[in-house]
Amino acid sequence: MHALAFEQFGGPDVLEYLELPTPAVAAGAVQVRMGAAGLNFADIYRRKGNYVLHGNPPHIGGYEGVGTIIAVGAGVKGWQVGERIGFADVPFCHATRINVPIEHALRLPQALSDVEAASILLQGLTAQYLINDSVQVKAGDRTLVHAAAGGVGQILTRMLVARGAQVYAVVSSAHKQQIAMNNGAAAAFTYQQDWVAQIAALTDGGVEYGFDSVGITLQQSIDALRPGGRVVTFGMAGGEAPAISAYSLMMDSKGVVGGDLWTYLNSGEARRDRAERLFSSWQNGEFAVPHIETFPLSDGAAAHRRLEDRSFAGKIVLLNDRDPQS
């Protein structure tokens, strides 16, 4: 098989398209010929050495993707060679082949293409738990969404608007402000503006909920809450979050909730249920597939550079198109 891998931490130039031994199909798993795999900021963080990595180099990135079953391991029932399969939390999928434990296997709607499915699994399931599990957003609630033109941000904005909530978006550029507005945001600001003050003015005192994937903006997100509000912190794209005063939270009955998708993808049943609800949400028009750019897996370094380009908005998907039969 071939894989996009790295042996040392660094920039995109450390990535190589390597030929590696093909693993034997494992018991309780199916072996998949990859078709499309999502690229996420977590893959960049791992490449830079900012996230924990397991095993020895060369390290292979990727967690979400779609492919075709080419072998079935012992003990597997209900899946056959030739079937299409998706997954959201199986590591090392930036390769042409991968073993998918059957508890992680997801059936996909026929109407959703491989590339489209690879573009919404992680971000869609993330947006889903944020508004249903971390907090419970209802119609009429006012919400703050950071990085609203990003992968999670676009889906999250659409889901919130479909629920009847108001979205106040923060983005990095005027171009991305327009993207947020097109997705239904009530207002959109850039990080260069005094967005805390402007949101307070527009909402008569602040939002009920904030969704912060940036990290360094956590205190500002808390300041943008009305009394009794909650911030869900679920990323550190801009750097580690500052220390927060428990006393200041107490005085206005505010709260900070940590969010991590892996908490909720904790069984085969949970994965399947959440994926089915996500696909229903998409089919009902509650959110749309984001803008997608595709790269061959063999050109993964260029894909990493593109994702790190602050002008990019949407989702990058890696395709196994140079070596489809490997």
SERO-4910 file (N, C-alpha, C, O; in steps of 0.05 Angstrom, whole numbers):
BEGIN
 pado doro    nc1    nc2    nc3   cac1   cac2   cac3    cc1    cc2    cc3    oc1    oc2    oc3
  Met    A     17    -24      0      0      0      0     18     25      0     42     23      4
  His    A      5     48     -5     19     74     -3      6     91     19    -18     87     25
  Ala    A     21    109     30     11    126     51     25    153     51     48    155     44
  Leu    A     10    173     60     21    199     65     32    199     94     16    196    112
  Ala    A     58    202     98     69    197    124     92    216    129    102    230    111
  Phe    A    101    217    155    124    233    162    139    219    184    128    204    200
  Glu    A    165    224    184    182    211    204    193    231    225    204    223    245
  Gln    A    190    257    219    198    277    238    178    300    237    164    304    217
  Phe    A    177    315    259    158    337    260    168    361    244    192    365    241
  Gly    A    148    376    234    156    400    219    134    410    201    110    404    205
  Gly    A    142    425    180    123    436    161    114    415    141    122    392    143
  Pro    A     99    423    121     89    404    101    111    389     86    106    367     76
  Asp    A    135    400     85    156    387     70    166    361     83    180    346     70
  Val    A    158    356    108    166    330    121    148    307    111    155    284    116
  Leu    A    127    313     97    109    293     88    120    278     63    132    291     46
  Glu    A    117    252     63    126    236     40    104    216     32     88    207     49
  Tyr    A    103    209      7     84    189     -3    100    163     -5    116    159    -24
  Leu    A     96    146     15    113    122     19     99     97     11     74     95     14
  Glu    A    114     77      2    104     50     -1    110     35     24    133     33     32
  Leu    A     89     24     37     92     11     63     79    -17     61     62    -22     43
  Pro    A     86    -35     79     73    -62     79     43    -60     83     33    -44    100
  Thr    A     28    -75     67     -1    -76     71     -8    -93     95      1   -116     96
  Pro    A    -23    -83    114    -30    -99    137    -49   -122    130    -65   -119    112
  Ala    A    -47   -144    145    -66   -165    141    -93   -156    153    -94   -141    172
  Val    A   -115   -166    141   -141   -159    151   -143   -171    180   -138   -194    184
  Ala    A   -152   -154    198   -154   -162    226   -180   -175    233   -201   -168    220
  Ala    A   -181   -192    252   -206   -203    262   -223   -181    273   -214   -162    286
  Gly    A   -249   -182    267   -268   -162    276   -266   -136    260   -277   -115    268
  Ala    A   -252   -137    237   -249   -113    221   -253   -120    191   -253   -143    184
  Val    A   -256   -100    175   -256   -103    146   -233    -86    135   -226    -65    146
  Gln    A   -221    -97    114   -200    -81    101   -212    -65     78   -228    -75     62
  Val    A   -205    -40     77   -218    -21     59   -197     -9     39   -176      0     48
  Arg    A   -204     -9     14   -189      7     -6   -200     35     -4   -223     40    -12
  Met    A   -184     54      5   -193     81      9   -200     94    -17   -187     91    -38
  Gly    A   -222    110    -17   -229    127    -39   -224    156    -34   -212    171    -50
  Ala    A   -233    165    -10   -231    194     -3   -227    196     28   -240    181     43
  Ala    A   -210    214     36   -205    218     64   -204    247     71   -192    263     55
  Gly    A   -216    255     93   -216    283    101   -189    291    112   -176    276    125
  Leu    A   -182    316    108   -158    328    120   -168    349    140   -184    366    133
  Asn    A   -157    348    164   -166    365    186   -143    379    200   -120    370    197
  Phe    A   -149    400    215   -127    414    229   -113    395    249    -90    399    255
  Ala    A   -127    375    260   -114    356    277    -91    342    263    -71    336    276
  Asp    A    -93    338    237    -71    325    222    -47    344    221    -24    335    221
  Ile    A    -53    370    219    -31    389    219    -18    390    247      7    391    249
  Tyr    A    -34    390    268    -23    391    295     -5    367    300     16    369    312
  Arg    A    -14    344    291      3    319    295     29    321    279     50    314    289
  Arg    A     27    331    255     51    334    238     71    353    251     95    349    249
  Lys    A     61    373    265     79    393    278     88    383    306    106    395    318
  Gly    A     77    361    316     85    351    342     69    362    365     78    360    388
  Asn    A     46    375    359     31    388    380     10    369    392     -1    375    414
  Tyr    A      5    346    380    -14    327    390      1    301    395     21    295    383
  Val    A    -10    285    414      2    259    421      0    241    397    -21    239    384
  Leu    A     21    226    391     22    206    370     28    179    382     46    177    399
  His    A     15    158    373     20    131    382     36    116    361     33    121    337
  Gly    A     52     97    370     67     80    352     93     94    343    100    115    354
  Asn    A    106     81    325    132     91    316    130    102    288    112     95    273
  Pro    A    149    120    280    149    130    253    155    108    233    168     89    240
  Pro    A    146    112    208    132    135    197    103    137    207     89    117    208
  His    A     95    162    214     68    166    224     49    173    201     57    188    182
  Ile    A     25    162    202      5    166    182    -18    181    195    -27    174    216
  Gly    A    -27    202    182    -49    218    192    -76    208    183    -79    187    171
  Gly    A    -97    224    190   -124    218    180   -141    202    199   -131    184    213
  Tyr    A   -167    209    201   -186    195    218   -212    190    204   -226    171    212
  Glu    A   -220    205    184   -246    202    171   -243    196    142   -225    206    128
  Gly    A   -260    179    131   -259    173    103   -280    154     94   -298    145    108
  Val    A   -278    147     68   -297    130     54   -281    112     35   -261    121     23
  Gly    A   -289     87     33   -276     68     15   -293     44      9   -317     44     15
  Thr    A   -280     24     -3   -294     -1    -11   -281    -24      3   -257    -27      4
  Ile    A   -298    -42     14   -288    -65     28   -275    -85      8   -287    -92    -12
  Ile    A   -250    -93     13   -237   -112     -4   -231   -139     10   -223   -158     -3
  Ala    A   -234   -140     37   -230   -164     52   -246   -162     78   -248   -140     89
  Val    A   -256   -185     88   -271   -186    112   -257   -203    133   -251   -226    127
  Gly    A   -252   -193    156   -238   -208    177   -256   -228    191   -280   -227    189
  Ala    A   -243   -245    206   -258   -265    221   -277   -253    241   -271   -233    254
  Gly    A   -301   -264    243   -321   -255    262   -338   -232    253   -356   -223    267
  Val    A   -334   -222    229   -349   -199    219   -374   -209    205   -373   -227    188
  Lys    A   -397   -198    212   -422   -204    200   -436   -179    191   -433   -158    203
  Gly    A   -451   -181    169   -467   -158    160   -453   -140    140   -465   -121    130
  Trp    A   -428   -146    133   -413   -130    114   -400   -150     94   -392   -172    101
  Gln    A   -399   -141     68   -389   -158     47   -368   -143     30   -368   -119     29
  Val    A   -351   -159     17   -332   -148     -2   -348   -133    -24   -368   -142    -34
  Gly    A   -338   -109    -31   -350    -93    -51   -369    -71    -40   -377    -53    -55
  Glu    A   -376    -73    -15   -394    -52     -3   -378    -27      3   -355    -27      9
  Arg    A   -393     -5      1   -381     21      8   -384     25     38   -403     17     51
  Ile    A   -364     38     50   -363     41     79   -352     68     86   -334     78     73
  Gly    A   -362     80    108   -351    105    118   -342    102    147   -351     83    160
  Phe    A   -326    120    156   -318    120    185   -309    148    192   -301    164    175
  Ala    A   -311    154    218   -304    181    228   -281    181    248   -270    202    254
  Asp    A   -274    157    258   -254    157    280   -237    132    279   -235    117    298
  Val    A   -224    128    255   -205    106    252   -178    119    243   -177    131    222
  Pro    A   -158    116    259   -132    130    252   -118    117    229   -124     94    221
  Phe    A    -99    132    218    -81    123    197    -95    119    170    -86    103    153
  Cys    A   -115    135    164   -130    131    139   -119    147    116   -131    145     94
  His    A    -98    162    120    -85    176     97    -67    156     83    -43    159     81
  Ala    A    -80    134     74    -66    112     61    -85    100     41   -108    106     40
  Thr    A    -74     82     24    -91     70      4   -107     46     14   -127     38      2
  Arg    A    -98     35     37   -113     14     50   -113     18     80    -94     30     91
  Ile    A   -135      9     93   -137     12    122   -155    -10    132   -175    -17    119
  Asn    A   -150    -19    156   -168    -37    170   -187    -21    187   -179     -5    203
  Val    A   -213    -26    183   -234    -11    198   -247    -31    217   -261    -49    208
  Pro    A   -244    -27    243   -258    -44    263   -288    -41    258   -299    -19    253
  Ile    A   -302    -63    259   -331    -63    251   -347    -45    269   -368    -35    259
  Glu    A   -339    -40    293   -354    -22    311   -352      7    302   -367     24    312
  His    A   -334     12    284   -330     40    274   -342     43    246   -341     65    235
  Ala    A   -353     22    234   -363     23    207   -389     37    205   -407     33    221
  Leu    A   -392     54    184   -417     69    180   -428     64    152   -412     64    133
  Arg    A   -454     60    150   -467     58    124   -474     86    115   -483    103    131
  Leu    A   -470     91     89   -474    118     78   -498    120     60   -505    100     46
  Pro    A   -512    142     60   -535    145     41   -524    144     12   -502    154      6
  Gln    A   -539    131     -5   -531    129    -33   -527    156    -46   -510    159    -63
  Ala    A   -543    175    -38   -543    202    -50   -518    218    -43   -512    238    -55
  Leu    A   -503    209    -23   -479    223    -14   -454    210    -26   -449    187    -22
  Ser    A   -440    225    -42   -416    215    -56   -393    210    -36   -395    219    -13
  Asp    A   -373    195    -45   -350    190    -28   -337    216    -18   -331    219      6
  Val    A   -333    235    -36   -320    260    -29   -338    276    -10   -328    288      9
  Glu    A   -364    277    -15   -382    292      2   -382    279     30   -382    294     50
  Ala    A   -384    253     31   -384    240     58   -359    246     73   -360    251     97
  Ala    A   -336    245     59   -310    250     73   -308    279     82   -291    286     99
  Ser    A   -325    296     71   -324    325     78   -341    332    102   -337    354    112
  Ile    A   -359    315    110   -377    323    132   -377    305    156   -389    312    177
  Leu    A   -363    282    156   -366    264    178   -356    276    204   -371    278    223
  Leu    A   -330    283    206   -319    294    231   -332    321    238   -341    324    261
  Gln    A   -333    339    219   -343    365    225   -373    365    231   -382    378    249
  Gly    A   -388    348    216   -416    346    221   -423    334    248   -440    344    262
  Leu    A   -409    312    255   -414    300    281   -405    318    303   -417    318    325
  Thr    A   -385    334    299   -376    354    319   -398    375    323   -406    380    346
  Ala    A   -408    387    302   -429    407    304   -453    395    318   -466    408    334
  Gln    A   -459    370    312   -483    357    323   -481    355    354   -500    362    368
  Tyr    A   -458    345    364   -456    342    393   -454    369    407   -463    372    430
  Leu    A   -442    389    394   -439    415    407   -466    426    415   -469    438    437
  Ile    A   -486    424    397   -512    437    402   -532    419    415   -554    428    423
  Asn    A   -526    393    417   -545    375    429   -536    362    456   -552    355    473
  Asp    A   -509    360    459   -498    347    482   -483    366    501   -488    366    525
  Ser    A   -464    381    490   -450    400    506   -468    421    518   -467    427    542
  Val    A   -486    431    502   -508    448    510   -532    441    493   -529    427    473
  Gln    A   -555    450    501   -579    444    486   -591    470    476   -605    485    490
  Val    A   -585    476    451   -594    501    439   -623    498    430   -630    478    418
  Lys    A   -638    519    434   -666    519    426   -672    543    409   -656    562    407
  Ala    A   -695    543    396   -703    565    379   -704    591    395   -713    592    418
  Gly    A   -693    612    383   -693    638    397   -667    644    412   -662    667    418
  Asp    A   -651    624    417   -626    628    431   -607    644    413   -607    642    388
  Arg    A   -590    661    426   -570    676    412   -543    662    416   -536    654    439
  Thr    A   -528    658    395   -503    642    396   -480    656    383   -483    672    364
  Leu    A   -456    651    393   -431    661    381   -417    637    369   -413    617    382
  Val    A   -408    640    344   -394    619    330   -367    630    320   -366    648    304
  His    A   -345    618    331   -319    626    321   -311    610    296   -322    589    291
  Ala    A   -293    622    280   -283    609    256   -307    599    239   -308    576    230
  Ala    A   -326    617    236   -352    609    224   -351    602    195   -370    591    184
  Ala    A   -328    607    181   -325    600    153   -309    574    150   -304    565    128
  Gly    A   -301    562    173   -286    537    172   -305    513    169   -329    516    166
  Gly    A   -293    489    170   -308    465    165   -330    461    186   -353    458    179
  Val    A   -323    461    212   -343    459    233   -361    484    233   -385    482    236
  Gly    A   -348    507    230   -363    532    233   -386    535    213   -408    544    220
  Gln    A   -382    527    188   -403    529    168   -426    510    174   -449    518    173
  Ile    A   -420    485    181   -441    466    187   -456    474    213   -480    473    215
  Leu    A   -440    483    233   -452    491    258   -471    515    254   -493    515    266
  Thr    A   -463    535    238   -479    558    233   -506    549    220   -527    558    228
  Arg    A   -504    532    200   -528    523    186   -547    508    205   -571    512    205
  Met    A   -535    490    222   -552    475    240   -566    493    261   -589    489    267
  Leu    A   -551    513    270   -563    531    290   -585    548    277   -607    551    290
  Val    A   -581    557    253   -602    573    239   -626    556    234   -649    565    237
  Ala    A   -622    531    226   -644    513    221   -661    508    246   -685    503    245
  Arg    A   -648    509    269   -661    505    294   -676    530    304   -692    529    322
  Gly    A   -671    553    291   -684    578    298   -668    595    317   -678    615    328
  Ala    A   -642    589    320   -624    605    336   -612    627    319   -610    625    295
  Gln    A   -604    649    333   -590    670    319   -559    665    322   -550    658    343
  Val    A   -545    669    300   -516    665    300   -501    691    296   -507    706    277
  Tyr    A   -482    696    314   -464    719    311   -437    707    306   -425    696    324
  Ala    A   -427    711    282   -403    697    273   -378    715    275   -380    739    272
  Val    A   -356    702    281   -330    716    280   -312    700    261   -309    676    263
  Val    A   -299    715    244   -282    703    223   -257    720    219   -253    740    232
  Ser    A   -239    711    201   -213    724    199   -211    744    176   -191    759    174
  Ser    A   -232    746    159   -229    765    137   -257    773    127   -277    761    134
  Ala    A   -257    795    111   -283    805    100   -295    784     81   -320    781     81
  His    A   -279    770     66   -289    749     49   -304    727     65   -325    718     57
  Lys    A   -293    720     88   -305    700    104   -330    710    119   -348    695    126
  Gln    A   -331    737    123   -356    748    134   -379    742    115   -401    736    124
  Gln    A   -374    745     89   -395    740     70   -404    711     70   -428    705     67
  Ile    A   -385    693     73   -391    665     75   -410    659     99   -429    645     96
  Ala    A   -403    671    122   -419    667    146   -447    679    142   -467    666    150
  Met    A   -449    702    129   -476    713    124   -492    696    104   -516    693    108
  Asn    A   -478    685     84   -492    668     65   -503    642     79   -522    630     69
  Asn    A   -490    634    101   -499    611    116   -521    618    136   -531    600    150
  Gly    A   -529    643    137   -552    650    153   -545    665    179   -563    670    195
  Ala    A   -520    673    183   -513    688    207   -528    714    208   -532    727    188
  Ala    A   -536    722    233   -550    748    236   -530    771    232   -538    793    224
  Ala    A   -505    766    239   -484    786    236   -457    772    236   -455    750    248
  Ala    A   -437    784    224   -410    771    223   -389    793    227   -392    815    215
  Phe    A   -369    787    242   -348    806    249   -321    793    244   -318    768    243
  Thr    A   -301    810    240   -274    799    238   -260    802    265   -269    817    283
  Tyr    A   -239    787    269   -225    787    295   -211    814    299   -203    820    322
  Gln    A   -208    830    278   -196    857    282   -216    877    294   -208    898    304
  Gln    A   -242    870    294   -262    888    305   -266    882    334   -258    862    345
  Asp    A   -280    901    348   -287    897    376   -314    881    375   -335    891    381
  Trp    A   -311    855    369   -335    839    365   -350    834    391   -374    830    391
  Val    A   -336    834    414   -350    830    439   -370    853    444   -393    848    451
  Ala    A   -361    878    440   -378    901    445   -401    901    424   -424    908    431
  Gln    A   -395    895    400   -416    896    379   -437    874    383   -461    879    379
  Ile    A   -429    851    392   -448    830    398   -466    837    422   -490    833    422
  Ala    A   -453    849    442   -468    858    465   -490    878    458   -512    877    468
  Ala    A   -482    897    439   -502    917    431   -525    905    415   -548    913    418
  Leu    A   -518    886    398   -539    874    380   -557    855    395   -580    850    387
  Thr    A   -548    844    417   -563    823    431   -574    833    458   -585    818    473
  Asp    A   -571    859    463   -581    870    488   -568    856    512   -581    849    532
  Gly    A   -541    852    511   -527    842    534   -511    817    530   -498    808    549
  Gly    A   -512    804    507   -496    781    503   -511    756    493   -536    757    491
  Val    A   -497    735    488   -508    711    477   -513    690    499   -500    691    520
  Glu    A   -531    671    494   -534    649    512   -512    629    510   -503    618    531
  Tyr    A   -502    624    486   -481    604    482   -460    613    463   -465    627    443
  Gly    A   -435    606    469   -412    611    451   -398    585    444   -396    567    461
  Phe    A   -389    583    420   -375    559    411   -347    567    401   -345    580    380
  Asp    A   -327    561    417   -300    571    413   -280    549    406   -274    532    423
  Ser    A   -271    550    381   -251    530    372   -224    543    369   -205    530    360
  Val    A   -221    568    377   -196    583    373   -178    581    397   -153    579    393
  Gly    A   -188    580    421   -172    577    445   -164    603    458   -173    609    480
  Ile    A   -147    618    445   -137    643    456   -159    664    460   -156    684    474
  Thr    A   -182    660    448   -205    678    450   -224    671    472   -246    683    474
  Leu    A   -217    652    489   -237    641    509   -247    663    527   -271    664    532
  Gln    A   -229    680    538   -239    701    556   -258    720    542   -278    729    554
  Gln    A   -252    727    517   -270    744    502   -297    731    498   -318    744    499
  Ser    A   -296    705    493   -321    691    489   -338    691    514   -362    695    513
  Ile    A   -325    688    537   -339    690    563   -351    718    566   -373    722    576
  Asp    A   -335    739    559   -345    766    561   -369    771    543   -385    789    549
  Ala    A   -371    756    521   -394    760    503   -419    746    512   -440    749    499
  Leu    A   -418    731    534   -441    717    545   -459    736    561   -449    755    573
  Arg    A   -484    731    561   -502    744    579   -501    729    606   -492    706    605
  Pro    A   -510    740    628   -509    725    653   -524    698    650   -545    696    639
  Gly    A   -511    677    661   -522    650    659   -514    635    633   -522    613    629
  Gly    A   -498    648    616   -491    636    591   -468    615    593   -456    613    615
  Arg    A   -464    601    572   -444    580    571   -427    582    546   -437    587    524
  Val    A   -401    577    549   -383    574    526   -374    545    525   -367    533    545
  Val    A   -375    534    501   -364    508    496   -337    512    482   -336    523    460
  Thr    A   -315    503    495   -289    505    483   -281    478    472   -280    458    486
  Phe    A   -276    477    445   -271    451    433   -248    451    413   -246    434    396
  Gly    A   -230    471    416   -207    471    398   -187    493    406   -194    511    423
  Met    A   -163    492    395   -143    512    401   -128    520    376   -104    521    375
  Ala    A   -144    526    355   -132    533    329   -114    558    330    -95    560    315
  Gly    A   -120    576    349   -104    600    351    -83    599    374    -68    618    377
  Gly    A    -83    578    389    -65    576    412    -80    568    437   -105    568    438
  Glu    A    -65    561    457    -77    551    482    -93    572    496    -86    595    496
  Ala    A   -116    564    507   -134    582    521   -121    593    546   -105    580    559
  Pro    A   -127    618    553   -116    630    578   -130    619    603   -151    607    601
  Ala    A   -117    622    625   -128    614    651   -153    632    656   -153    656    651
  Ile    A   -174    619    667   -199    633    672   -204    635    702   -200    616    717
  Ser    A   -214    658    711   -220    662    739   -247    649    746   -268    656    735
  Ala    A   -246    630    765   -271    618    774   -289    639    787   -314    637    786
  Tyr    A   -277    658    800   -293    679    814   -309    695    794   -332    702    799
  Ser    A   -296    702    771   -310    718    751   -334    703    739   -354    714    733
  Leu    A   -330    677    736   -352    660    726   -375    660    746   -398    662    739
  Met    A   -368    657    771   -388    655    793   -405    680    794   -429    679    799
  Met    A   -393    704    791   -407    729    795   -430    733    775   -450    745    782
  Asp    A   -427    721    751   -449    724    731   -461    697    724   -476    695    704
  Ser    A   -456    677    740   -467    650    736   -461    640    708   -478    626    695
  Lys    A   -437    646    697   -429    637    671   -414    610    674   -406    602    696
  Gly    A   -411    596    652   -397    571    653   -381    565    628   -387    576    606
  Val    A   -361    548    630   -345    539    608   -346    508    607   -341    495    628
  Val    A   -354    497    585   -357    469    581   -336    459    561   -333    471    539
  Gly    A   -321    438    567   -302    427    548   -317    408    529   -336    395    536
  Gly    A   -308    408    504   -321    391    484   -301    374    468   -281    385    459
  Asp    A   -306    348    466   -289    331    450   -306    309    438   -321    295    452
  Leu    A   -305    306    412   -322    287    397   -318    258    407   -338    243    408
  Trp    A   -293    251    414   -288    223    422   -304    215    447   -308    191    452
  Thr    A   -312    234    463   -328    228    487   -355    215    479   -365    198    493
  Tyr    A   -365    223    456   -391    214    447   -391    191    427   -410    177    424
  Leu    A   -369    188    412   -366    165    394   -354    142    410   -331    135    406
  Asn    A   -369    131    429   -358    113    449   -368     84    446   -363     67    463
  Ser    A   -384     79    425   -393     51    419   -402     50    391   -407     70    378
  Gly    A   -405     25    380   -415     22    354   -443     33    351   -450     46    331
  Glu    A   -460     28    371   -487     39    370   -488     69    370   -503     81    355
  Ala    A   -471     82    386   -470    111    387   -461    122    360   -472    142    350
  Arg    A   -441    110    348   -431    119    322   -453    118    301   -458    137    286
  Arg    A   -466     95    300   -487     91    279   -510    110    284   -520    121    264
  Asp    A   -519    113    308   -541    130    314   -535    159    307   -551    173    294
  Arg    A   -512    168    315   -504    196    309   -501    201    280   -509    222    269
  Ala    A   -489    181    266   -485    184    237   -512    185    222   -516    201    204
  Glu    A   -531    168    230   -557    167    218   -571    194    222   -585    204    204
  Arg    A   -569    205    246   -581    231    251   -568    253    235   -581    272    225
  Leu    A   -542    251    232   -527    271    215   -537    270    186   -542    290    174
  Phe    A   -538    245    175   -547    242    148   -576    252    144   -582    264    123
  Ser    A   -593    247    163   -620    257    161   -621    287    161   -636    300    147
  Ser    A   -604    299    178   -602    328    179   -594    339    152   -604    360    143
  Trp    A   -574    326    139   -565    335    113   -588    331     92   -592    349     76
  Gln    A   -601    309     93   -622    303     73   -645    322     77   -659    329     58
  Asn    A   -650    331    101   -672    350    107   -664    379    101   -681    397    104
  Gly    A   -640    384     92   -632    411     85   -623    428    108   -622    452    105
  Glu    A   -618    416    132   -610    432    155   -582    442    152   -575    462    166
  Phe    A   -565    430    136   -539    440    129   -531    430    102   -543    411     92
  Ala    A   -511    442     90   -502    435     63   -474    425     65   -459    432     83
  Val    A   -466    410     45   -438    402     42   -422    428     38   -429    444     21
  Pro    A   -399    431     52   -383    455     48   -369    456     21   -368    437      7
  His    A   -357    479     16   -339    481     -8   -317    461     -4   -304    460     17
  Ile    A   -312    445    -25   -292    424    -23   -270    428    -44   -275    434    -67
  Glu    A   -245    424    -35   -223    423    -54   -209    396    -50   -205    387    -28
  Thr    A   -203    383    -72   -191    356    -71   -162    356    -80   -154    372    -97
  Phe    A   -146    338    -68   -118    335    -76   -113    305    -77   -124    289    -61
  Pro    A    -95    296    -95    -86    268    -94    -72    263    -68    -58    280    -58
  Leu    A    -75    239    -57    -61    232    -32    -31    236    -36    -17    244    -17
  Ser    A    -21    230    -60      8    233    -65     17    262    -65     41    267    -63
  Asp    A     -2    281    -66      5    309    -65     -4    321    -38    -13    344    -37
  Gly    A     -2    305    -17    -13    313      9      1    337     20    -12    352     35
  Ala    A     26    342     14     40    365     24     27    391     15     24    410     30
  Ala    A     18    391    -11      4    414    -22    -23    418     -8    -31    440     -3
  Ala    A    -36    396     -2    -61    397     12    -58    409     40    -74    426     49
  His    A    -37    401     55    -31    413     81    -26    443     79    -36    458     95
  Arg    A    -11    451     59     -5    480     55    -31    495     50    -35    517     60
  Arg    A    -49    483     34    -74    496     28    -91    500     53   -103    521     57
  Leu    A    -92    479     69   -109    481     93    -98    502    112   -113    515    127
  Glu    A    -71    505    113    -59    525    131    -61    553    119    -54    573    134
  Asp    A    -69    556     95    -72    583     82    -97    596     94   -119    585     92
  Arg    A    -93    619    107   -115    632    121   -138    641    102   -160    647    112
  Ser    A   -132    642     76   -153    649     58   -172    626     52   -194    631     40
  Phe    A   -165    602     59   -181    579     52   -205    577     70   -204    582     94
  Ala    A   -228    570     59   -253    565     74   -267    541     62   -273    540     38
  Gly    A   -272    521     79   -285    497     69   -272    472     79   -263    471    102
  Lys    A   -270    452     61   -260    426     69   -241    415     47   -246    419     23
  Ile    A   -219    403     55   -200    390     37   -203    360     40   -203    349     62
  Val    A   -205    347     17   -208    318     16   -185    306     -1   -179    316    -23
  Leu    A   -172    285     10   -151    272     -4   -162    248    -19   -177    232     -8
  Leu    A   -154    245    -44   -164    223    -61   -143    202    -68   -120    209    -73
  Asn    A   -151    178    -66   -134    155    -74   -138    151   -104   -150    131   -112
  Asp    A   -129    170   -121   -134    168   -149   -109    161   -166   -111    154   -189
  Arg    A    -85    163   -154    -61    156   -169    -57    126   -167    -46    114   -186
  Asp    A    -65    113   -146    -59     85   -141    -85     71   -131    -85     59   -110
  Pro    A   -107     72   -147   -133     63   -137   -135     33   -132   -152     24   -117
  Gln    A   -118     17   -144   -119    -12   -141    -99    -23   -121    -97    -48   -118
  Ser    A    -84     -6   -107    -63    -16    -89    -75    -28    -65    -60    -38    -47
***
